[in-house]
């Protein structure tokens, strides 16, 4: 199966930085990848896939919140299906990650078809 990215949709769930702007280093975003697929018979079709991207710093923030709220055994663990960890939640970096996953043959293992 081969994939070609047509469009990425990011939902961004970011904490506001000191100046009120979005903090790309402390954020999470669901990413919907609209791709063209080619199956083994050469048939081309469009499909949508989804994965959740979190910055490393955002995982620490989430853990802190869960310790206070009691969720996830008081922050003892965290899970989110189809999770990818990144340095920053920028569209540019996420695009690069998706391309890399496709080139490595791992896109279908990380992204869930929706």
Buried (B, 14 or more C-beta within 10 A) or exposed (E): EEBEBEEBEBEBBBBEEEEEEBBBBBBBBBBBBEBEBEEEEEEEEEBBBBBBBBBEBBBEBBBEEBBEEEBBEEBEEBEBEBBBEBEBBBEEBBBEBBEEBBEEEEBBEBBEEE
